[in-house]
Amino acid sequence: MQSLIPLIILLVAVVVLSVIGYIAYNIVQEVSKNTRSKMEKKNVMFTRDGMKVGVKELSEEDYVDRSQSVLVNMWNHTSFPAYKSRLWNMTGSTAGTETEKRKPSIKGLLSNYSPVTASPDPEKEYQYPLRDASEDLESASGSEANKPIRREGAEKKESKIIDGRTVSDAIIGLSDGLTVPFALTAGLSALGDTKVVVFGGLAELIAGAISMGLGGYLGAKSEEESYRATLKETRNQVVADPSATTETISEIFAPYDLPSELVSQLTDHLSASPMLPSFLMNFHHTLPEPSGSRALICALTIALGYFIGGFVPLIPYFFVGPHDAFIALRWSIATMAVALFLFGYGKTCFVSGWKGRQNIRRGFIGGLQMVLVGGVAAGSAMGLVKGFQLLASSGEGHDEQ
């Protein structure tokens, strides 16, 4: 029966880690799904008089309710120095001389626009029929004519992009979990008692996971409070100081080298838009609206990453005798060397890329750096424990004399 205990412990550890990994995977998928539902962009095709006019990376919500976002998305995909005259001719004057005297609408600005980028994939394109240039975009927002028409055979493919903030939180938790508990268990191994290493390591692991999770939760909550405070200040500024708001809008458009008349028209339109605070938050303060579940997801991701990373160096201590801590330490060092290298390699290649000789070289260097950092931390902890143990033994010797 004693010989089956290590096998049972190993199976339990594998099951626990599998459950934790499954929970973490579902959290990541849920966050990614929520992010995609809010920020998903579509390739849109406009048609006017039989001519296709494209706006790439444009969502239906932007087109219907957020005309200022339409223009900014349009500018982000256009080479303006080469298309100044093209943009300036977006007056929507195709309806005759009477229309030319009117103030051009947003739909008139979009009617003759043609981006520099290639036309969208015909299998993913949507079509928006445009009305006359003199008609206002907001007045047509509820009409049936503005609803996208899917082409036959077009299939919507679900994106597999994972939220970058979630990946960052997971890396923070794993990096600390792979370093701190490993250093502690290596230091406690100097005492030679396996039970002390296991109990001390588990205590530190649980306390560290809770502490890291609370830190991530409080940090995310602080970001939410900062966003709300900035949004409130922006709304007050829009009401109290319209001239400063107008200058801010002009500064946002300045890097695009637009004609001053066009900037003036856009500034007037945005100044009268109820979405002006949202526009300033996105393009002036560059603060995306945080999700309501962001704090909880951040806390769980960091805590689980820390626990999973810190549990790895403890596994060998479950399979040795009570006084074989040094044997378990050797296996723990070998296990952690591999784990730290793989983590460093994956973390580096996740940013720089997985293919290519240069990216492989960067990943290899990143893996060696993680092994070096973990080794220095573990060696320092073990040396300090040994030093304290020698000081304690020498003090006991002096007391006996």
C-alpha positions as CSV (number, residue, x, y, z in Angstrom):
1,M,0.0,0.0,0.0
2,Q,2.9,2.4,0.8
3,S,4.2,1.9,-2.7
4,L,0.9,3.1,-4.2
5,I,0.9,6.4,-2.3
6,P,3.3,8.3,-4.7
7,L,1.2,7.1,-7.7
8,I,-2.0,8.3,-6.1
9,I,-0.5,11.6,-5.2
10,L,0.7,12.0,-8.8
11,L,-2.7,11.2,-10.2
12,V,-4.4,13.7,-7.8
13,A,-1.9,16.4,-8.8
14,V,-2.5,15.8,-12.5
15,V,-6.2,15.9,-12.0
16,V,-6.0,19.2,-10.0
17,L,-3.7,20.8,-12.5
18,S,-6.0,19.7,-15.3
19,V,-9.1,21.2,-13.6
20,I,-7.2,24.4,-12.9
21,G,-6.0,24.6,-16.5
22,Y,-9.5,23.9,-17.8
23,I,-11.0,26.7,-15.6
24,A,-8.3,29.1,-16.8
25,Y,-8.9,28.2,-20.4
26,N,-12.6,28.9,-20.1
27,I,-11.9,32.2,-18.4
28,V,-9.6,33.2,-21.3
29,Q,-12.2,32.2,-23.8
30,E,-15.0,34.1,-22.1
31,V,-12.9,37.3,-21.9
32,S,-11.9,36.9,-25.5
33,K,-15.5,36.4,-26.6
34,N,-16.7,39.5,-24.7
35,T,-13.9,41.5,-26.2
36,R,-14.7,40.3,-29.8
37,S,-18.4,41.1,-29.3
38,K,-17.6,44.7,-28.5
39,M,-14.6,45.4,-30.8
40,E,-15.2,43.1,-33.8
41,K,-14.7,44.9,-37.1
42,K,-16.1,44.1,-40.5
43,N,-15.1,44.7,-44.1
44,V,-17.7,46.9,-45.4
45,M,-18.5,47.8,-49.0
46,F,-20.6,50.9,-50.0
47,T,-22.3,51.1,-53.4
48,R,-23.3,54.3,-55.2
49,D,-24.4,54.5,-58.8
50,G,-22.9,51.1,-59.5
51,M,-19.5,52.1,-58.1
52,K,-18.1,50.3,-55.1
53,V,-16.6,52.6,-52.4
54,G,-14.9,50.7,-49.6
55,V,-14.2,51.5,-46.0
56,K,-12.1,48.8,-44.3
57,E,-12.2,47.7,-40.6
58,L,-15.6,49.5,-40.0
59,S,-18.3,48.2,-37.7
60,E,-22.0,48.7,-38.2
61,E,-22.3,50.6,-34.9
62,D,-19.6,53.0,-36.0
63,Y,-21.4,53.5,-39.4
64,V,-24.9,54.1,-37.9
65,D,-24.4,55.8,-34.5
66,R,-20.8,57.0,-34.4
67,S,-20.1,59.0,-37.5
68,Q,-16.9,60.5,-35.9
69,S,-15.5,57.0,-35.5
70,V,-16.3,56.3,-39.1
71,L,-14.1,59.2,-40.2
72,V,-11.3,58.3,-37.8
73,N,-11.4,54.7,-39.0
74,M,-11.3,56.0,-42.6
75,W,-8.3,58.2,-41.9
76,N,-6.4,55.4,-40.2
77,H,-6.5,53.4,-43.5
78,T,-5.8,56.3,-45.9
79,S,-2.6,57.9,-47.1
80,F,-3.7,61.6,-46.7
81,P,-0.7,63.4,-48.3
82,A,-1.6,61.6,-51.6
83,Y,-5.3,62.0,-51.2
84,K,-5.9,65.6,-50.0
85,S,-7.7,66.6,-53.1
86,R,-9.7,63.4,-53.1
87,L,-10.8,64.0,-49.5
88,W,-11.5,67.6,-50.1
89,N,-13.9,66.8,-53.0
90,M,-16.1,64.7,-50.7
91,T,-18.8,67.4,-50.6
92,G,-21.6,65.2,-51.9
93,S,-22.4,67.6,-54.6
94,T,-23.8,65.1,-57.0
95,A,-27.4,66.2,-56.4
96,G,-27.0,69.6,-58.3
97,T,-26.2,73.2,-57.6
98,E,-28.8,73.4,-54.9
99,T,-27.0,70.7,-52.9
100,E,-23.6,72.4,-53.5
101,K,-24.9,75.4,-51.4
102,R,-25.7,73.2,-48.5
103,K,-23.4,72.2,-45.7
104,P,-21.9,68.8,-46.7
105,S,-23.1,65.9,-44.5
106,I,-21.1,63.0,-43.2
107,K,-22.7,60.7,-45.8
108,G,-21.6,63.2,-48.5
109,L,-18.1,63.0,-47.2
110,L,-18.2,59.2,-47.4
111,S,-20.0,59.0,-50.8
112,N,-16.9,59.6,-52.9
113,Y,-14.3,58.0,-50.6
114,S,-12.0,55.3,-51.9
115,P,-9.3,53.9,-49.6
116,V,-5.7,53.2,-50.5
117,T,-5.9,49.6,-49.3
118,A,-6.9,46.8,-51.4
119,S,-10.6,45.9,-51.8
120,P,-12.0,43.5,-49.1
121,D,-12.4,39.9,-49.6
122,P,-15.6,39.3,-51.5
123,E,-16.5,36.4,-49.3
124,K,-16.5,38.7,-46.2
125,E,-17.9,41.9,-47.6
126,Y,-21.1,43.6,-46.6
127,Q,-23.1,46.1,-48.7
128,Y,-24.6,49.4,-47.5
129,P,-26.7,51.3,-50.1
130,L,-26.2,55.0,-49.8
131,R,-28.9,57.6,-50.4
132,D,-28.4,61.0,-51.8
133,A,-25.5,63.0,-50.5
134,S,-27.8,65.7,-49.1
135,E,-29.3,63.3,-46.6
136,D,-28.0,63.2,-43.1
137,L,-26.4,60.1,-41.7
138,E,-28.2,60.3,-38.4
139,S,-31.7,60.6,-39.9
140,A,-31.1,57.4,-41.8
141,S,-29.8,55.4,-38.9
142,G,-33.0,53.6,-38.2
143,S,-34.0,52.9,-41.8
144,E,-33.9,49.5,-43.4
145,A,-31.6,50.8,-46.1
146,N,-28.7,50.9,-43.7
147,K,-28.9,47.3,-42.7
148,P,-26.0,45.1,-44.0
149,I,-26.9,42.6,-46.7
150,R,-24.9,39.4,-46.4
151,R,-23.8,37.9,-49.7
152,E,-24.6,34.3,-50.5
153,G,-22.0,31.9,-49.4
154,A,-20.4,34.4,-47.0
155,E,-19.4,32.7,-43.7
156,K,-18.5,34.5,-40.5
157,K,-15.4,33.0,-39.1
158,E,-14.8,33.3,-35.4
159,S,-11.6,34.9,-34.4
160,K,-9.2,33.1,-32.1
161,I,-7.5,36.2,-30.7
162,I,-6.9,36.1,-26.9
163,D,-7.1,39.3,-24.9
164,G,-3.6,40.8,-24.5
165,R,-4.4,41.9,-20.9
166,T,-5.3,38.3,-19.9
167,V,-2.1,37.0,-21.4
168,S,-0.1,39.7,-19.5
169,D,-1.8,38.7,-16.3
170,A,-1.1,35.1,-16.8
171,I,2.6,35.8,-17.5
172,I,2.9,37.9,-14.3
173,G,1.4,35.1,-12.2
174,L,3.5,32.3,-13.8
175,S,6.7,34.3,-13.7
176,D,6.4,35.0,-10.0
177,G,5.0,31.5,-9.3
178,L,7.9,29.8,-11.0
179,T,10.5,31.9,-9.1
180,V,9.4,32.7,-5.6
181,P,8.1,29.3,-4.3
182,F,11.0,27.5,-6.0
183,A,13.5,29.7,-4.2
184,L,11.6,29.1,-0.9
185,T,11.5,25.3,-1.3
186,A,15.2,25.3,-2.2
187,G,16.0,27.3,0.9
188,L,13.9,25.1,3.2
189,S,15.6,22.0,1.7
190,A,18.7,23.0,3.5
191,L,17.0,21.9,6.7
192,G,16.8,18.4,5.4
193,D,13.1,17.8,6.4
194,T,10.7,17.0,3.6
195,K,7.6,17.8,5.6
196,V,8.9,21.3,6.4
197,V,9.5,21.9,2.7
198,V,6.1,20.7,1.7
199,F,4.1,22.5,4.4
200,G,6.1,25.7,4.1
201,G,5.9,25.6,0.3
202,L,2.1,25.0,0.3
203,A,1.6,27.8,2.9
204,E,3.6,30.3,0.8
205,L,1.9,29.1,-2.4
206,I,-1.6,29.7,-1.0
207,A,-0.7,33.0,0.6
208,G,1.1,34.2,-2.4
209,A,-1.7,33.3,-4.8
210,I,-4.2,35.2,-2.6
211,S,-1.9,38.2,-2.3
212,M,-1.2,38.3,-6.1
213,G,-4.9,37.9,-6.9
214,L,-5.9,40.7,-4.6
215,G,-3.2,42.9,-6.0
216,G,-4.5,42.3,-9.5
217,Y,-8.1,42.9,-8.4
218,L,-7.2,46.2,-6.7
219,G,-5.1,47.3,-9.7
220,A,-8.0,46.6,-12.2
221,K,-10.4,48.4,-9.9
222,S,-8.1,51.4,-9.8
223,E,-8.1,51.5,-13.6
224,E,-11.9,51.5,-13.6
225,E,-12.0,54.3,-11.1
226,S,-9.4,56.3,-13.2
227,Y,-11.5,55.8,-16.3
228,R,-14.7,57.0,-14.6
229,A,-12.9,60.1,-13.2
230,T,-11.4,61.0,-16.6
231,L,-14.7,60.5,-18.3
232,K,-16.5,62.8,-15.8
233,E,-13.8,65.4,-16.2
234,T,-14.1,65.2,-20.0
235,R,-17.8,65.6,-19.9
236,N,-17.5,68.7,-17.6
237,Q,-14.9,70.2,-19.9
238,V,-17.1,69.7,-22.9
239,V,-19.9,71.6,-21.2
240,A,-17.8,74.3,-19.4
241,D,-15.1,75.1,-21.9
242,P,-16.2,74.5,-25.6
243,S,-13.3,76.5,-27.0
244,A,-10.7,74.2,-25.3
245,T,-12.6,71.2,-26.5
246,T,-12.5,72.5,-30.1
247,E,-8.8,73.0,-29.8
248,T,-8.4,69.4,-28.5
249,I,-10.4,68.1,-31.5
250,S,-8.1,70.0,-33.9
251,E,-5.0,68.7,-32.2
252,I,-6.3,65.1,-32.7
253,F,-6.7,65.7,-36.5
254,A,-3.4,67.6,-36.8
255,P,-1.1,64.6,-37.5
256,Y,-3.2,63.5,-40.5
257,D,-2.4,66.7,-42.5
258,L,-5.9,67.4,-43.5
259,P,-7.1,70.7,-45.1
260,S,-8.1,73.3,-42.6
261,E,-11.6,73.6,-44.0
262,L,-12.2,69.9,-43.7
263,V,-10.9,69.9,-40.1
264,S,-13.2,72.9,-39.3
265,Q,-16.2,71.0,-40.7
266,L,-15.4,67.8,-38.7
267,T,-14.8,69.9,-35.6
268,D,-18.2,71.5,-35.9
269,H,-19.9,68.2,-36.4
270,L,-18.1,66.5,-33.4
271,S,-18.8,69.5,-31.2
272,A,-22.5,69.1,-31.7
273,S,-22.4,65.3,-31.4
274,P,-23.5,63.6,-28.1
275,M,-20.8,61.1,-28.6
276,L,-18.0,63.8,-28.2
277,P,-17.0,62.6,-24.7
278,S,-16.6,59.0,-26.0
279,F,-14.6,60.3,-29.0
280,L,-12.2,62.2,-26.7
281,M,-11.8,59.3,-24.4
282,N,-10.8,57.0,-27.3
283,F,-8.7,59.3,-29.4
284,H,-7.4,62.0,-26.9
285,H,-7.0,60.2,-23.6
286,T,-6.6,56.8,-25.4
287,L,-8.5,55.0,-22.6
288,P,-10.6,52.1,-23.6
289,E,-13.7,51.5,-21.5
290,P,-12.9,48.7,-19.0
291,S,-15.1,45.6,-18.8
292,G,-17.3,45.2,-15.7
293,S,-15.7,41.7,-15.1
294,R,-12.2,42.9,-15.7
295,A,-11.2,43.0,-12.0
296,L,-12.4,39.5,-11.2
297,I,-10.9,38.0,-14.4
298,C,-7.6,39.7,-13.6
299,A,-7.5,38.4,-10.0
300,L,-8.3,34.8,-11.0
301,T,-5.8,34.8,-13.9
302,I,-2.9,36.0,-11.8
303,A,-3.8,33.8,-8.8
304,L,-4.1,30.7,-10.9
305,G,-0.9,31.4,-12.8
306,Y,0.9,31.9,-9.5
307,F,-0.5,28.7,-8.0
308,I,0.2,26.6,-11.1
309,G,3.7,27.9,-11.5
310,G,4.5,27.5,-7.8
311,F,3.1,24.0,-7.5
312,V,5.6,22.6,-10.0
313,P,8.7,22.7,-7.8
314,L,6.8,21.0,-4.9
315,I,5.8,17.9,-6.9
316,P,9.1,16.0,-6.3
317,Y,8.9,16.4,-2.5
318,F,5.7,14.3,-2.5
319,F,7.6,11.2,-3.7
320,V,10.5,11.0,-1.3
321,G,11.0,10.0,2.3
322,P,10.8,12.5,5.2
323,H,14.6,12.9,5.4
324,D,15.4,12.9,1.6
325,A,14.8,16.5,1.0
326,F,18.1,16.9,-0.9
327,I,17.1,14.1,-3.3
328,A,13.9,15.9,-4.0
329,L,15.8,19.1,-4.4
330,R,17.8,17.7,-7.3
331,W,14.7,16.6,-9.1
332,S,13.0,19.9,-8.3
333,I,16.0,21.8,-9.8
334,A,15.9,19.7,-13.0
335,T,12.1,20.1,-13.3
336,M,12.3,23.8,-12.7
337,A,15.2,24.3,-15.1
338,V,13.1,22.8,-17.9
339,A,9.9,24.7,-16.8
340,L,11.7,28.0,-16.6
341,F,13.4,27.6,-19.9
342,L,10.1,26.6,-21.6
343,F,8.3,29.6,-20.0
344,G,11.0,32.0,-21.0
345,Y,11.1,30.7,-24.5
346,G,7.4,30.8,-24.9
347,K,7.0,34.3,-23.3
348,T,9.6,35.7,-25.7
349,C,8.3,34.0,-28.8
350,F,4.8,35.0,-28.0
351,V,5.9,38.6,-28.5
352,S,8.5,38.4,-31.2
353,G,7.1,35.4,-33.2
354,W,7.7,31.7,-33.4
355,K,9.2,31.3,-36.8
356,G,12.6,32.4,-38.2
357,R,16.1,32.0,-37.0
358,Q,16.2,35.3,-35.2
359,N,13.0,34.6,-33.3
360,I,14.2,31.2,-32.2
361,R,17.5,32.8,-31.0
362,R,15.6,35.4,-29.0
363,G,13.4,32.7,-27.5
364,F,16.5,30.7,-26.6
365,I,18.1,33.7,-24.9
366,G,14.8,34.4,-23.1
367,G,14.7,30.9,-21.8
368,L,18.3,31.0,-20.5
369,Q,17.5,34.3,-18.8
370,M,14.6,32.8,-16.9
371,V,16.7,29.8,-15.9
372,L,19.5,32.2,-14.7
373,V,17.0,34.4,-12.7
374,G,15.4,31.3,-11.1
375,G,18.8,29.8,-10.3
376,V,20.1,32.9,-8.7
377,A,17.0,33.3,-6.6
378,A,17.0,29.7,-5.5
379,G,20.8,29.7,-4.7
380,S,20.5,32.9,-2.7
381,A,17.6,31.6,-0.7
382,M,19.4,28.3,0.0
383,G,22.6,30.1,1.0
384,L,20.8,32.4,3.4
385,V,19.1,29.5,5.1
386,K,22.4,27.7,5.4
387,G,23.9,30.8,6.8
388,F,21.1,31.2,9.4
389,Q,21.4,27.6,10.3
390,L,25.2,27.9,10.9
391,L,24.6,31.1,13.0
392,A,22.0,29.2,15.1
393,S,24.2,26.2,15.6
394,S,27.2,28.4,16.6
395,G,25.0,30.3,19.1
396,E,23.8,27.0,20.6
397,G,27.5,26.0,21.0
398,H,28.4,29.2,22.8
399,D,25.4,28.7,25.2
400,E,26.5,25.1,26.1
401,Q,30.0,26.4,26.9
